[in-house]
Amino acid sequence: MATEEFSNDKSNQQVTVKCETLEKGPKRKYTRKSKTDEKAKAMIDQMINE
């Protein structure tokens, strides 16, 4: 039980970090890759909703 809870916390932390980095400032990096950025955001949203 404890190991499962720990792994869940770890995956949640990784997701939140990804979201923060996407929100904070990929505008300069992803101006040319807007389509891929949208796909990445959609995938992250799906992961969060699950």
Secondary structure by P-SEA (a helix, b strand, c coil): caaaaaaaaaaaaaaaaaaaaaacccccccccaaaaaaaaaaaaaaaaac
